[in-house]
């Protein structure tokens, strides 16, 4: 349905009530379902693995052969400088007995095992989190922590190992929905209060965005429960931020155009109909760009990345529907008073004609070529920070903003035991080659010890202890050597897995995903822009500016992470996520600007149209950028480095795109290139003033309807 056909339905004197009734009913059905989304999340290892990787094959064998590939070892470390005492040994032995009675503990509790230097002991406890993944581990690890406390004076004890680290991740994500929602709503409300300068107008956009988010979460829950769509904590957190931020952005654009039309039309229903007709195509194009960009994630190898695509696309689609139906219906029901204390009276002047953005446009128009060249060089200089980009699987000690207990335990383990203890290399092979495989595994440099083969259904299962920490680059090098050795054994059909192999495969998959998905996103964005603007040149330049903006934002972020925040590096998937969000969302602001420039150029020429477009959209696009940057920045409230990095980089990139790229670079390019921006459409053949013509006064042309008095 086009916006021309949608307007009478949404803005009709009677039909607006039907629209409100529909959304009230949808909210009533969705609210209880949305609360179930957390329970439907899959935070087990399978939801994060690369789909076709060798380590995934090993993991699947573990699940099939041992009923639960989700079992994780918790390693309890006891440490005393100067040497473990008899009382310390008695405490560790007593704790080991108590661990066996805990719910979720499976198999034998091993230990206490002393270290070679006599200053530490370890107890290995296998924990099965069941279907709850991470979130079930927290309760077991908390009970274990309570047991180990209260030992002899001077004895330090930690719950570490994969189970301890996973429990700390679960704790970091606990309450993520409420935390992010409250933070996002607070940021949006403050920005809307500053933008609208009205104590009541903000309520309608926030309520509409909250409704869109609730319905989205309900639909995603149904997809997770009945359509086999994978949703994990990472996806749920980004979904909340994206839907709330993008929906508010669309609301800002529509409200700005509605306020503009209220000055030209006495009847608010008619004003909203024109606002929908004028702003609707830009909003639809913007949402389509984001949704298609998200769907490009379906081409990913990483299960966590691939599952995110359709979930985020659904969220954008529902946010779009709410902003084009519920929001306008609520606004026309409320009437002009909702803008109090500055109500847009019929026939009053348009304040943006003489505002900041109008003055900026006139300044740019004096030397547009100099402006875009200097701006491009400045952005290019910021992009030089990419030479410091170190993307890889982050070590556990670097993954948290603060140091949780499990990381302190990992450090204690590394001081007294082989660094890879408790997180072995896992090998499966044909049982007939088990001895040869074991010999090759034991002979690989970097492997400290190898278990005897366990044969299940004709498949041999072995574990090798790493000399290096399992999350280190040295451990990954060892895994690569193990694979080279074992793959060379004839008829062994050996596969190497375990945490280190998973990390390596995830790193390789992320690199492959970037090479495939980034061009897909750019192609999708270009096609949508070409259809919207009926041009080849404008979409090409707009895509180029967004890519430059992405490179500048990423380069600057990398330098800030290294020299200000002291982060050790960035996560494997970080560049891809930042690219998808910045390109898909950053192009929104170019769409908002250039659709208005295209509209005005038909009446007054490209040069004057560019100045009018900047003046008319500058304020609302800046507000939209602040909203989106603010909502993404709340990801930094989570104590996980990967989320903090994504939140900061996307927020910084959105502000850069809003303040510099869209307002200065794109405007200067449009003024310099002129009507050829629209080539090969007919608009490119309409001559305009020469580039050195003095900038015109901004006299906003009336719409056709206003001029004719209808």
MIVEX-876553 format. One record per residue (C-alpha): residue number from 1; residue in one letter; x, y, z. Coordinates in steps of 0.1 Angstrom, whole numbers, always signed. Example, Ala and Ser with C-alpha at 12.3 -4.5 7.8 and 13.67 -1.06 7.14 Angstrom:
<nodes>
    k  r      u      v      w
    1  a   +123    -45    +78
    2  s   +137    -11    +71
</nodes>
This chain:
<nodes>
    k  r      u      v      w
    1  x     +0     +0     +0
    2  x    +14    +34    -10
    3  x    +15    +63    +14
    4  x    -11    +81     -8
    5  x    -36    +52     -1
    6  x    -25    +48    +35
    7  x    -32    +84    +45
    8  x    -70    +83    +43
    9  x    -70    +51    +64
   10  x    -47    +64    +91
   11  x    -59   +100    +92
   12  x    -96    +96    +85
   13  x   -120   +111   +110
   14  x   -135    +77   +118
   15  x   -108    +53   +106
   16  x    -82    +67   +130
   17  x   -101    +51   +158
   18  x   -100    +17   +141
   19  x    -63    +20   +138
   20  x    -60    +28   +175
   21  x    -83     -2   +183
   22  x    -61    -25   +163
   23  x    -29    -15   +181
   24  x    -46    -17   +215
   25  x    -57    -53   +207
   26  x    -22    -61   +194
   27  x     -6    -48   +225
   28  x    -30    -68   +247
   29  x    -20   -100   +229
   30  x    +17    -92   +226
   31  x    +24    -81   +262
   32  x    +23   -115   +279
   33  x    +41   -131   +249
   34  x    +69   -105   +249
   35  x    +77   -114   +285
   36  x    +85   -150   +274
   37  x   +113   -140   +250
   38  x   +140   -143   +276
   39  x   +130   -179   +283
   40  x   +130   -187   +246
   41  x   +166   -176   +241
   42  x   +192   -202   +232
   43  x   +225   -193   +249
   44  x   +240   -227   +245
   45  x   +272   -231   +225
   46  x   +254   -243   +194
   47  x   +237   -209   +189
   48  x   +271   -192   +186
   49  x   +291   -217   +165
   50  x   +301   -214   +129
   51  x   +276   -236   +111
   52  x   +300   -257    +89
   53  x   +332   -256   +109
   54  x   +353   -286   +120
   55  x   +348   -276   +157
   56  x   +311   -277   +152
   57  x   +313   -313   +139
   58  x   +331   -322   +171
   59  x   +306   -304   +193
   60  x   +277   -322   +176
   61  x   +294   -356   +182
   62  x   +298   -347   +219
   63  x   +261   -339   +221
   64  x   +251   -372   +203
   65  x   +276   -395   +222
   66  x   +274   -380   +256
   67  x   +238   -367   +257
   68  x   +249   -332   +265
   69  x   +277   -314   +247
   70  x   +268   -285   +270
   71  x   +286   -299   +299
   72  x   +313   -275   +311
   73  x   +341   -280   +337
   74  x   +342   -257   +367
   75  x   +377   -256   +381
   76  x   +379   -246   +417
   77  x   +414   -232   +425
   78  x   +428   -230   +460
   79  x   +460   -209   +463
   80  x   +483   -200   +492
   81  x   +516   -182   +488
   82  x   +543   -201   +507
   83  x   +526   -236   +503
   84  x   +494   -254   +508
   85  x   +488   -266   +544
   86  x   +471   -297   +558
   87  x   +441   -276   +568
   88  x   +439   -263   +533
   89  x   +439   -299   +519
   90  x   +412   -309   +543
   91  x   +391   -279   +533
   92  x   +394   -287   +496
   93  x   +386   -324   +502
   94  x   +355   -314   +522
   95  x   +344   -290   +494
   96  x   +348   -317   +468
   97  x   +324   -339   +487
   98  x   +298   -311   +490
   99  x   +300   -304   +452
  100  x   +287   -339   +444
  101  x   +254   -331   +460
  102  x   +247   -299   +439
  103  x   +220   -300   +413
  104  x   +235   -299   +378
  105  x   +268   -315   +388
  106  x   +274   -346   +367
  107  x   +300   -374   +368
  108  x   +329   -377   +393
  109  x   +344   -347   +411
  110  x   +381   -349   +405
  111  x   +406   -337   +431
  112  x   +419   -319   +450
  113  x   +450   -321   +427
  114  x   +481   -304   +439
  115  x   +503   -282   +417
  116  x   +539   -290   +411
  117  x   +551   -259   +431
  118  x   +529   -269   +461
  119  x   +512   -236   +463
  120  x   +479   -245   +448
  121  x   +452   -272   +443
  122  x   +424   -277   +419
  123  x   +391   -295   +419
  124  x   +374   -302   +386
  125  x   +336   -303   +387
  126  x   +315   -310   +356
  127  x   +284   -290   +353
  128  x   +255   -296   +329
  129  x   +235   -264   +325
  130  x   +207   -282   +307
  131  x   +184   -263   +282
  132  x   +189   -230   +300
  133  x   +225   -225   +288
  134  x   +245   -198   +305
  135  x   +217   -187   +328
  136  x   +214   -221   +346
  137  x   +251   -221   +353
  138  x   +249   -190   +375
  139  x   +230   -207   +402
  140  x   +253   -237   +404
  141  x   +285   -215   +404
  142  x   +270   -193   +431
  143  x   +264   -224   +453
  144  x   +300   -235   +447
  145  x   +313   -201   +455
  146  x   +294   -202   +488
  147  x   +309   -236   +496
  148  x   +345   -226   +490
  149  x   +343   -194   +511
  150  x   +353   -195   +548
  151  x   +385   -215   +545
  152  x   +416   -211   +566
  153  x   +431   -176   +568
  154  x   +454   -169   +539
  155  x   +438   -195   +515
  156  x   +424   -179   +484
  157  x   +397   -198   +465
  158  x   +381   -192   +431
  159  x   +356   -209   +408
  160  x   +371   -207   +374
  161  x   +373   -227   +342
  162  x   +347   -226   +313
  163  x   +318   -229   +337
  164  x   +330   -201   +359
  165  x   +336   -178   +330
  166  x   +302   -186   +314
  167  x   +285   -179   +347
  168  x   +301   -145   +348
  169  x   +289   -138   +313
  170  x   +254   -149   +323
  171  x   +256   -125   +353
  172  x   +266    -97   +330
  173  x   +236   -103   +308
  174  x   +211   -108   +336
  175  x   +183    -83   +334
  176  x   +196    -70   +301
  177  x   +161    -63   +288
  178  x   +150    -41   +317
  179  x   +184    -24   +320
  180  x   +187    -15   +283
  181  x   +150     -5   +280
  182  x   +151    +19   +310
  183  x   +184    +34   +298
  184  x   +172    +37   +262
  185  x   +139    +53   +272
  186  x   +156    +78   +295
  187  x   +180    +89   +267
  188  x   +151    +92   +242
  189  x   +129   +112   +265
  190  x   +156   +137   +274
  191  x   +165   +142   +237
  192  x   +128   +145   +227
  193  x   +123   +171   +254
  194  x   +152   +191   +241
  195  x   +141   +187   +205
  196  x   +104   +194   +208
  197  x   +106   +219   +238
  198  x    +73   +205   +248
  199  x    +66   +187   +281
  200  x    +40   +164   +266
  201  x    +47   +158   +229
  202  x    +74   +132   +236
  203  x    +48   +109   +252
  204  x    +33    +99   +218
  205  x    +66    +89   +200
  206  x    +78    +70   +231
  207  x    +45    +52   +235
  208  x    +45    +43   +198
  209  x    +81    +30   +200
  210  x    +73    +10   +231
  211  x    +43     -5   +214
  212  x    +64    -15   +184
  213  x    +91    -30   +207
  214  x    +65    -51   +227
  215  x    +48    -64   +195
  216  x    +82    -72   +180
  217  x    +94    -91   +211
  218  x    +61   -111   +210
  219  x    +65   -120   +173
  220  x   +102   -129   +178
  221  x    +92   -151   +207
  222  x    +67   -170   +184
  223  x    +94   -173   +157
  224  x   +119   -187   +183
  225  x    +93   -211   +198
  226  x    +76   -224   +167
  227  x    +97   -215   +136
  228  x   +131   -226   +148
  229  x   +146   -191   +147
  230  x   +177   -188   +169
  231  x   +176   -159   +194
  232  x   +203   -154   +220
  233  x   +211   -127   +246
  234  x   +232   -107   +221
  235  x   +204   -106   +195
  236  x   +178    -97   +221
  237  x   +198    -68   +234
  238  x   +206    -54   +200
  239  x   +169    -59   +189
  240  x   +157    -38   +218
  241  x   +181     -9   +211
  242  x   +176    -10   +173
  243  x   +138    -11   +174
  244  x   +135    +16   +200
  245  x   +160    +39   +184
  246  x   +150    +34   +147
  247  x   +113    +37   +155
  248  x   +119    +70   +174
  249  x   +139    +82   +144
  250  x   +110    +76   +120
  251  x    +87    +93   +145
  252  x   +109   +124   +146
  253  x   +109   +127   +108
  254  x    +71   +123   +105
  255  x    +64   +147   +134
  256  x    +87   +173   +119
  257  x    +69   +171    +85
  258  x    +35   +171   +102
  259  x    +44   +203   +121
  260  x    +55   +218    +89
  261  x    +22   +209    +72
  262  x     +1   +222   +101
  263  x    +14   +257    +92
  264  x     +0   +252    +57
  265  x    -33   +234    +64
  266  x    -61   +245    +87
  267  x    -73   +209    +91
  268  x    -50   +186   +111
  269  x    -63   +155    +93
  270  x    -54   +170    +59
  271  x    -20   +181    +73
  272  x    -12   +146    +84
  273  x    -23   +132    +51
  274  x     +2   +155    +33
  275  x    +29   +147    +59
  276  x    +25   +110    +53
  277  x    +25   +114    +16
  278  x    +56   +136    +16
  279  x    +77   +119    +44
  280  x    +63    +84    +40
  281  x    +84    +73    +10
  282  x   +116    +84    +28
  283  x   +107    +66    +60
  284  x    +98    +34    +40
  285  x   +130    +36    +20
  286  x   +150    +41    +52
  287  x   +133    +12    +70
  288  x   +137    -10    +39
  289  x   +174     -2    +37
  290  x   +179    -12    +73
  291  x   +157    -44    +70
  292  x   +175    -55    +38
  293  x   +208    -48    +54
  294  x   +199    -70    +84
  295  x   +187    -98    +61
  296  x   +221    -98    +44
  297  x   +233   -114    +77
  298  x   +216   -146    +66
  299  x   +246   -152    +44
  300  x   +268   -155    +75
  301  x   +285   -187    +86
  302  x   +283   -178   +123
  303  x   +251   -191   +137
  304  x   +248   -162   +161
  305  x   +252   -137   +132
  306  x   +229   -155   +108
  307  x   +202   -158   +134
  308  x   +203   -121   +141
  309  x   +194   -111   +105
  310  x   +156   -121   +103
  311  x   +150   -111   +140
  312  x   +163    -75   +134
  313  x   +145    -72   +101
  314  x   +112    -82   +117
  315  x   +118    -55   +144
  316  x   +124    -28   +118
  317  x    +93    -39    +98
  318  x    +70    -37   +129
  319  x    +86     -4   +140
  320  x    +79    +10   +105
  321  x    +42     -2   +106
  322  x    +37    +15   +141
  323  x    +53    +48   +130
  324  x    +32    +50    +99
  325  x     -1    +40   +115
  326  x     -3    +42   +153
  327  x    +18    +74   +156
  328  x     -1    +95   +130
  329  x    -35    +83   +144
  330  x    -25    +94   +179
  331  x    -12   +127   +167
  332  x    -44   +136   +148
  333  x    -65   +125   +178
  334  x    -45   +147   +201
  335  x    -46   +178   +178
  336  x    -24   +209   +177
  337  x    -23   +213   +215
  338  x     +1   +184   +218
  339  x    +28   +208   +206
  340  x    +22   +232   +235
  341  x    +37   +257   +243
  342  x    +48   +264   +207
  343  x    +18   +253   +187
  344  x    +22   +254   +148
  345  x     -6   +278   +139
  346  x    -21   +278   +104
  347  x     -4   +304    +82
  348  x    +26   +310   +106
  349  x    +61   +312    +91
  350  x    +84   +282    +89
  351  x   +112   +288   +115
  352  x   +138   +267    +97
  353  x   +140   +292    +69
  354  x   +163   +314    +90
  355  x   +178   +288   +114
  356  x   +212   +274   +119
  357  x   +211   +249    +91
  358  x   +200   +275    +66
  359  x   +230   +296    +76
  360  x   +253   +266    +73
  361  x   +240   +258    +39
  362  x   +247   +293    +27
  363  x   +282   +291    +41
  364  x   +289   +258    +23
  365  x   +275   +271    -10
  366  x   +302   +297    -12
  367  x   +330   +272    -17
  368  x   +313   +237    -20
  369  x   +343   +220    -37
  370  x   +368   +232    -11
  371  x   +344   +221    +16
  372  x   +339   +185     +4
  373  x   +375   +180     -4
  374  x   +387   +192    +30
  375  x   +360   +172    +48
  376  x   +369   +140    +29
  377  x   +405   +144    +37
  378  x   +397   +149    +74
  379  x   +376   +117    +74
  380  x   +403    +99    +56
  381  x   +428   +109    +82
  382  x   +405    +95   +109
  383  x   +403    +62    +90
  384  x   +441    +58    +93
  385  x   +434    +44   +127
  386  x   +424    +12   +110
  387  x   +460     +2   +107
  388  x   +458     -5   +145
  389  x   +427    -27   +141
  390  x   +434    -60   +159
  391  x   +402    -81   +154
  392  x   +402   -116   +169
  393  x   +387   -138   +196
  394  x   +393   -119   +228
  395  x   +409   -137   +257
  396  x   +386   -142   +287
  397  x   +406   -117   +308
  398  x   +400    -90   +282
  399  x   +363    -97   +276
  400  x   +350    -80   +308
  401  x   +351    -43   +316
  402  x   +359    -53   +352
  403  x   +377    -84   +365
  404  x   +352   -110   +378
  405  x   +361   -138   +401
  406  x   +364   -164   +373
  407  x   +391   -143   +356
  408  x   +411   -140   +389
  409  x   +408   -178   +391
  410  x   +420   -182   +356
  411  x   +451   -162   +365
  412  x   +457   -183   +396
  413  x   +454   -215   +374
  414  x   +480   -201   +350
  415  x   +504   -194   +378
  416  x   +505   -230   +390
  417  x   +491   -254   +364
  418  x   +494   -259   +326
  419  x   +475   -228   +313
  420  x   +452   -250   +291
  421  x   +441   -272   +320
  422  x   +403   -277   +321
  423  x   +398   -265   +285
  424  x   +414   -293   +264
  425  x   +417   -298   +226
  426  x   +390   -323   +217
  427  x   +397   -348   +189
  428  x   +373   -373   +173
  429  x   +384   -399   +147
  430  x   +377   -433   +133
  431  x   +383   -458   +160
  432  x   +406   -479   +138
  433  x   +431   -451   +137
  434  x   +428   -441   +174
  435  x   +464   -451   +184
  436  x   +480   -433   +155
  437  x   +458   -402   +162
  438  x   +468   -403   +199
  439  x   +505   -405   +190
  440  x   +503   -376   +165
  441  x   +483   -355   +191
  442  x   +508   -362   +219
  443  x   +537   -354   +195
  444  x   +525   -320   +186
  445  x   +544   -291   +202
  446  x   +522   -272   +227
  447  x   +503   -303   +239
  448  x   +511   -312   +275
  449  x   +492   -344   +280
  450  x   +467   -367   +261
  451  x   +440   -389   +274
  452  x   +435   -426   +264
  453  x   +409   -429   +235
  454  x   +373   -435   +244
  455  x   +354   -454   +217
  456  x   +317   -446   +212
  457  x   +298   -461   +182
  458  x   +330   -466   +162
  459  x   +343   -431   +169
  460  x   +374   -425   +191
  461  x   +373   -395   +215
  462  x   +405   -380   +229
  463  x   +414   -349   +248
  464  x   +448   -330   +248
  465  x   +458   -305   +275
  466  x   +473   -273   +261
  467  x   +505   -258   +275
  468  x   +492   -223   +266
  469  x   +460   -206   +278
  470  x   +431   -219   +257
  471  x   +420   -185   +246
  472  x   +455   -173   +235
  473  x   +470   -170   +201
  474  x   +497   -196   +210
  475  x   +469   -221   +217
  476  x   +453   -214   +183
  477  x   +487   -220   +166
  478  x   +488   -253   +184
  479  x   +453   -263   +172
  480  x   +464   -254   +136
  481  x   +494   -277   +140
  482  x   +472   -305   +155
  483  x   +449   -303   +125
  484  x   +477   -304   +100
  485  x   +491   -335   +117
  486  x   +459   -354   +122
  487  x   +444   -346    +88
  488  x   +475   -362    +72
  489  x   +467   -396    +88
  490  x   +451   -418    +61
  491  x   +415   -430    +68
  492  x   +415   -414   +103
  493  x   +387   -388    +94
  494  x   +400   -368   +124
  495  x   +384   -336   +135
  496  x   +397   -312   +161
  497  x   +374   -292   +184
  498  x   +372   -277   +218
  499  x   +371   -241   +230
  500  x   +403   -230   +212
  501  x   +393   -246   +179
  502  x   +358   -230   +182
  503  x   +375   -196   +188
  504  x   +398   -201   +158
  505  x   +369   -213   +135
  506  x   +348   -183   +147
  507  x   +376   -160   +138
  508  x   +379   -175   +103
  509  x   +341   -175    +98
  510  x   +339   -139   +108
  511  x   +365   -129    +83
  512  x   +346   -148    +56
  513  x   +313   -133    +67
  514  x   +328    -98    +63
  515  x   +340   -105    +28
  516  x   +306   -118    +17
  517  x   +281    -96    +37
  518  x   +297    -62    +33
  519  x   +294    -61     -5
  520  x   +259    -75     -3
  521  x   +248    -47    +21
  522  x   +264    -20     -2
  523  x   +247    -35    -33
  524  x   +213    -36    -15
  525  x   +217     +0     -3
  526  x   +227    +12    -38
  527  x   +197     -5    -54
  528  x   +172    +10    -29
  529  x   +187    +45    -33
  530  x   +187    +42    -71
  531  x   +150    +32    -71
  532  x   +141    +60    -47
  533  x   +160    +88    -63
  534  x   +158    +75    -99
  535  x   +194    +82   -103
  536  x   +228    +65   -107
  537  x   +252    +92    -96
  538  x   +235   +103    -63
  539  x   +233    +67    -49
  540  x   +269    +60    -59
  541  x   +281    +91    -41
  542  x   +259    +86    -11
  543  x   +271    +50     -6
  544  x   +307    +63    -10
  545  x   +302    +89    +18
  546  x   +287    +63    +41
  547  x   +316    +39    +36
  548  x   +340    +68    +42
  549  x   +321    +76    +74
  550  x   +323    +40    +85
  551  x   +360    +39    +79
  552  x   +365    +71    +98
  553  x   +343    +60   +127
  554  x   +360    +26   +130
  555  x   +395    +41   +127
  556  x   +388    +67   +154
  557  x   +371    +41   +177
  558  x   +401    +17   +174
  559  x   +424    +45   +186
  560  x   +401    +55   +214
  561  x   +397    +19   +226
  562  x   +435    +15   +226
  563  x   +447    +48   +241
  564  x   +417    +59   +262
  565  x   +398    +28   +274
  566  x   +428     +5   +273
  567  x   +410    -24   +256
  568  x   +433    -52   +244
  569  x   +416    -55   +210
  570  x   +383    -59   +194
  571  x   +360    -89   +190
  572  x   +361   -109   +158
  573  x   +326    -99   +147
  574  x   +331    -62   +157
  575  x   +340    -47   +123
  576  x   +311    -65   +105
  577  x   +285    -55   +131
  578  x   +296    -19   +131
  579  x   +296    -19    +93
  580  x   +261    -33    +89
  581  x   +247     -9   +115
  582  x   +265    +22   +104
  583  x   +259    +17    +67
  584  x   +222     +6    +70
  585  x   +214    +33    +96
  586  x   +238    +59    +84
  587  x   +222    +59    +49
  588  x   +189    +68    +66
  589  x   +200   +103    +72
  590  x   +211   +107    +36
  591  x   +177    +93    +25
  592  x   +159   +118    +47
  593  x   +180   +147    +33
  594  x   +182   +137     -4
  595  x   +145   +128     -8
  596  x   +137   +163     +4
  597  x   +163   +178    -19
  598  x   +149   +157    -48
  599  x   +114   +169    -40
  600  x   +125   +206    -39
  601  x   +147   +203    -69
  602  x   +117   +196    -91
  603  x   +104   +231    -83
  604  x   +134   +253    -77
  605  x   +165   +235    -91
  606  x   +191   +213    -75
  607  x   +212   +240    -60
  608  x   +184   +258    -42
  609  x   +168   +225    -35
  610  x   +199   +214    -16
  611  x   +199   +244     +6
  612  x   +161   +241    +13
  613  x   +165   +204    +20
  614  x   +193   +210    +45
  615  x   +175   +238    +62
  616  x   +142   +218    +64
  617  x   +157   +185    +76
  618  x   +188   +197    +95
  619  x   +172   +200   +129
  620  x   +151   +168   +128
  621  x   +179   +147   +114
  622  x   +203   +159   +141
  623  x   +177   +150   +167
  624  x   +173   +116   +151
  625  x   +210   +111   +151
  626  x   +212   +120   +188
  627  x   +184    +96   +196
  628  x   +200    +67   +177
  629  x   +235    +74   +191
  630  x   +220    +77   +226
  631  x   +201    +44   +224
  632  x   +232    +25   +210
  633  x   +254    +40   +237
  634  x   +234    +23   +264
  635  x   +250     -9   +253
  636  x   +280     +4   +271
  637  x   +261     -1   +304
  638  x   +268    -38   +301
  639  x   +300    -50   +317
  640  x   +311    -68   +285
  641  x   +338    -53   +263
  642  x   +323    -64   +230
  643  x   +290    -47   +237
  644  x   +307    -16   +250
  645  x   +327    -14   +218
  646  x   +297    -19   +195
  647  x   +277     +7   +214
  648  x   +305    +33   +214
  649  x   +315    +28   +177
  650  x   +279    +29   +164
  651  x   +270    +59   +185
  652  x   +302    +77   +174
  653  x   +296    +68   +138
  654  x   +260    +79   +138
  655  x   +270   +113   +153
  656  x   +298   +116   +127
  657  x   +274   +108    +99
  658  x   +247   +131   +112
  659  x   +269   +161   +120
  660  x   +296   +160    +93
  661  x   +288   +136    +65
  662  x   +251   +144    +59
  663  x   +251   +181    +67
  664  x   +285   +191    +53
  665  x   +299   +165    +29
  666  x   +267   +155    +11
  667  x   +254   +190     +9
  668  x   +287   +203     -6
  669  x   +288   +175    -31
  670  x   +252   +182    -42
  671  x   +260   +219    -45
  672  x   +291   +213    -65
  673  x   +277   +186    -89
  674  x   +244   +202    -92
  675  x   +217   +187   -115
  676  x   +241   +159   -126
  677  x   +234   +143    -92
  678  x   +201   +130   -107
  679  x   +217   +115   -139
  680  x   +203    +98   -159
  681  x   +167   +109   -149
  682  x   +149   +138   -165
  683  x   +157   +160   -135
  684  x   +194   +160   -146
  685  x   +184   +178   -178
  686  x   +168   +208   -161
  687  x   +195   +235   -160
  688  x   +202   +253   -128
  689  x   +223   +283   -118
  690  x   +260   +282   -123
  691  x   +281   +270    -93
  692  x   +295   +305    -87
  693  x   +260   +321    -85
  694  x   +254   +337    -51
  695  x   +233   +315    -28
  696  x   +196   +323    -29
  697  x   +175   +333     +0
  698  x   +156   +304    +14
  699  x   +120   +310     +6
  700  x   +103   +277    +12
  701  x    +79   +270    -17
  702  x    +44   +261     -8
  703  x    +30   +227    -15
  704  x     +6   +223    -44
  705  x    -23   +219    -22
  706  x    -15   +249     +0
  707  x    -10   +271    -30
  708  x    -44   +261    -45
  709  x    -62   +265    -12
  710  x    -74   +229    -10
</nodes>
